Amino acid sequence: MSADLSVIILNWNAKDYLLDSLHSITAQSWRHEIEVIVVDNASHLDDSVAAVKSTFPQIPLIENPTNIGFAAGNNVGWRKSSGRYVLFLNPDTIVHDSAFDILIDWMDEHADDRIGACGPKLLNTDGSLQSSCRAFPSFGAGIFRNTFLGRMFPNNPWSKNYLMSDFAHNKAGAVDWLSGSALLLRRDALEEMQGWSEKYFMYCEDVDLCYRLKLAKWERWYVPSAVITHRIGGSSDWAQGAMIRQHHGAMLRFYLTHYTKGFGWILAPVAIFGIGLRAAAAVFKLWEGYYRQGLLKKMLRKKLGK
């Protein structure tokens, strides 16, 4: 028997967040048939697998022998699912009342429209709005977003357009791309895209997937009547340096894959420069944090054997 919605939760060393997320789902009585599948990407820093098995024995758990990344891990999950819709959900999320039912109802109401994906309103843990729908990245956004140039010119139009600062987040609307931390897809659209691109290990998979949906004439919509709280970085907190490398490498891959057709190669140096600036700024911020916490001296002493 197929479900109305399959919820795929990919986990990597996020046990406490994962258990909280599963509690927020299982504590509710859903009007629709909801199937939850947990995929564990070889968690080794906590006992995620044992905790899920003991606390939620009714929830199917897929154990990948190695960490195969976000895209491949989610592909394993949805290909084992049966839902008319598939929702990819981060483990560091709390699902608010009726959020799944609201998304299903909304997609059913637009069954005759070519809407391939939708996403809920995401909130930070303090209740503030989290930017979860954005414009596709531009050359200007690559240079100004999260760089010293962006701090010098915070009101530049490229960053504002990328973040959709003028977008009304209190009503449904068509958008370029939606955060993969809570992204629902119509199964027909997901199958047409053949799932997530496994060229990406982590980061930018959601931008890539939504861009491919756009090319195939599938719309993407933001649906704020459904609400989910998202604690950013619940898994990646374990390996911040590696995540910086993965993030900016993925950005470069996205650019080279989608933005270099025709005359796109001419602006490639500009894009690479912008991505490099972002990476440098992220590394500086990370090391500054280490310094403030006194961790930098400890790391250097350990490296020098003192």
N, C-alpha and C positions, 0 to 999 in steps of 0.2 A: 504494500500500500504506500503510495507516494504522499509526501508531506506537502503542505502549502509553502512552508519556508524551511530551508536547511541553513542552520547557523554554523559556520566553520570558524573555530577558534584555534589559531596557530599559537603555540606556546613555546617559549624558550626561557627557562629559568625565571619564571614569573609566578611561582606557586601561590603566594598570598593574594596577588591581584587576580589570578585566575580563579581561585576559590570564591573570592568576593563576587566576581563577575557571574560565575555559575549560580551562586546563591541568588543573585538579583534576577536571574532568568527563571530558575526552578521555583522560586517563591511565588510566582505569578500564575494565575489561571488564564490561559490564552484561549481566545475564541477560535483561532485557527490551529491547524495541526503543525506543531513546531518540532523540528528534528535538530538536535544539537550534536555536533561531532567535534571532539577535541583532537587536534594533531600536535604531537609533541616532537620538537626538532632536537632530540637527543639532549635534553636538559641534564646537566651534570653538576651544577652548582647548588641545586636544591633537590628535594624529593617530590617534584611536581607529579610524576607518574604515579607514585605510590599514593599520594594525597588524593588524586582524582579517583583512583580505583577504590579507595576506602570510603571517600566521602560521597562520591556520585557513581556508584557501580552501574547505574542504569544508563549512563551516558557512554556511547561508543568512544573508545580511545585508540587512536592510531599512533604507534611508536615508530618514528623514523630512526634508523640506526645511527645516522649522522645528521648534523645540521646542514640541511640542503638549501636553506635560505627561505625568504618570505614567499616568493613566487612559486617555487617548486613545492614547498610545503603546503600552501593553500591549494595548489592543483591536485595534490594527493587527496586532500579532504573533499573538495567539491565533486571529484570524479567518483567518490564513494557515496555521494548523497542522492536524494530522490526528490527534493523540493521543486515546486514550480518556480520558486525564486530562491536565490542563494545569497545569504548575507555573510560577508567576511567581517569578522569582529575581533578586535585586539583583546588580549586577556586583561589589559589594564583599563577596563571599562565597567561602568555600572549602568544597567539598562533600566530606564525609568518606566513608570506604569504605562502599559499598553503600547509601548513603542513599536514592537514587532507587528501587532495587529494594525496599527495606524499605517505603517509602510505597506503592508499587504493590501489593505483596503484602498490605499491611494493608487497603487499600481493596478489593481483590478479595475478601478474606476477609469483608468487610462489604458485599458487593454487594447483599444483600437488605435491608439497613438503609438508611434514608433519611439517609445521611451525604453531604453535599454538598461538604465541604471538610475538609482536615486540614493540619497543619503540623508540622514537625520541631522537635526541641530546637535552639535557637540558643545558641551560645557566643560570648562576647567573645574578643578575640584573646589574652587572658591565660588562657583556659580556663575562666573563671567563667561561670556561667549568665546568659544574657540574657533579660530578661522579654519573652517573645514571645507569650504568651496572656494575655488580660485580660478583665475584666468590662466590659460596656458602660458608658460614662461616666455618672455621676450628677451631680446638682446639687452634692452635697457634694464630690465629686472635683474638680469644676470650680473650686471655691473653695480647696481645700487642696492640690491637686496642683501642685507646682512653683511655689508662691507663698510669700511671707513667713509666711503663716498656717500653711502646711505645715511650714516650718522651726521655727516656734514650737511646733507640736503634731505632731511627726513620727509619733507612734503613733495618729493619729486614724483611726477606723474606715473613713472614706470612701476615703482613700488606700490603706489596706491591702486593702480589698475590691476596689478598682479594679485594683491590682497582683496580686491573687490571692496574697497573701503566704502564706496557709495552704494553698495548693494543692500537692499532691504532684507535683513536676515529674519524678519518676522513673517514673511509670506513665501509661499512656494515659487520657485522660478527656475528657468533653464540656466545652466552654468557650463563652464568648460570642463572642469574636473573636480572630483570629490575625494576626500581623504579615504585611503584604504583602511583606516582604523575602524570604520563602520560603513561599509559600502555594499548595497544590495543590487543584484543584477537579475534581470529576467533570464531564465535558463537558456532560451533561444539565443539571446545576445551573447551570453557567456560561451555557449558552444560554438557560435559563429566565430568568436575571437580565439577559440581554442584555449581559453583560460588566460592566465597570466603569462607574460613573456619570461621565460626562464633565463634570458640573457642577463636579467637583473638578479642579484643576490639579495639585496635589501635596498630600499628607497627608490623612488621614482616609478615603481611598478604601477602605482595608481594613476600617475600622470600618463604613462605609456598606454595603459589599458583604456583610459577615457579618450585619449587621442585616437586610438585605433577604432573605438566606438564611433567617434566623430567621422572618421574617414568612411565608415560603413553606414553612415546616416542614422545612427542610433543616438537619441537625445539623452542628456544627463540632467537630472533635476534635483534641486535642494528642497527637502520637505521638513520644515522646522516644527511642524506639529508633533513629530516624533522626536524624543529627546534622549540622549545618552551622555553620561559624564565620562570623560576620557582623561586619564592621567598620562601625560606624554612621557614616553621613555621608560615604561615599566620594565621592559626587557633590555633595551639598549643601554640602560644605566650600568650594566655589568661591563661594558667594553666601549667606553666613549671614544677613545682614540681610533679604534678600528671602525667605529660607526661614522666618524668624520671622513675617513678615507672612502668607505663604501658609499656614503651619501654623494660626495662630489664626483666620484668615479661614475656613479649612476647618472648624475646630471649630464656629464660629458657624453655618456652613451646615448642618452635620450636625444641630445642635440645632434649627434652624428647620425643617428638613425632616422630622425624625422625632419630635421631642419637644413639638411645639406643638399637638397634637391634643387636643380636649376642654379640660381646664383647664390644659393645658401653658403657655398664654400667660400665665397668672397669675405663673408663676415665671420668665418670660423675663428680667426685669430682674436677677434673681439670677444666672442663667446668664451673661448678658452681663457682669455685674460680675466674675464668676469668671474668664471668658476674658480680660477686660481686665487683671486682676491677673497672670495667667500671662504675657501679652504684655509687660507692664511689667517683670516679673521677668526675662524672657528678654533684653529689650533692655538692662537694667541689667547683667546678667551679661556680655553681649557687649561693652559699652563698658568695663566693668571690666577685661576681658581685654585689650582694645586699650590701655588705660591702662598696665597692667602691662608690656606689651610695648613701650611707647614709641610705639605706632602712632597714638595719639590726637593727640599734638602734631604729628606729621607730617601727619596728615589736616587738622588745623586750619590749619597753615601753608600747605598747598597750596590750601585753600579761600580763604584770605585773600591769597594771592599773595605770600607772604613766603618 
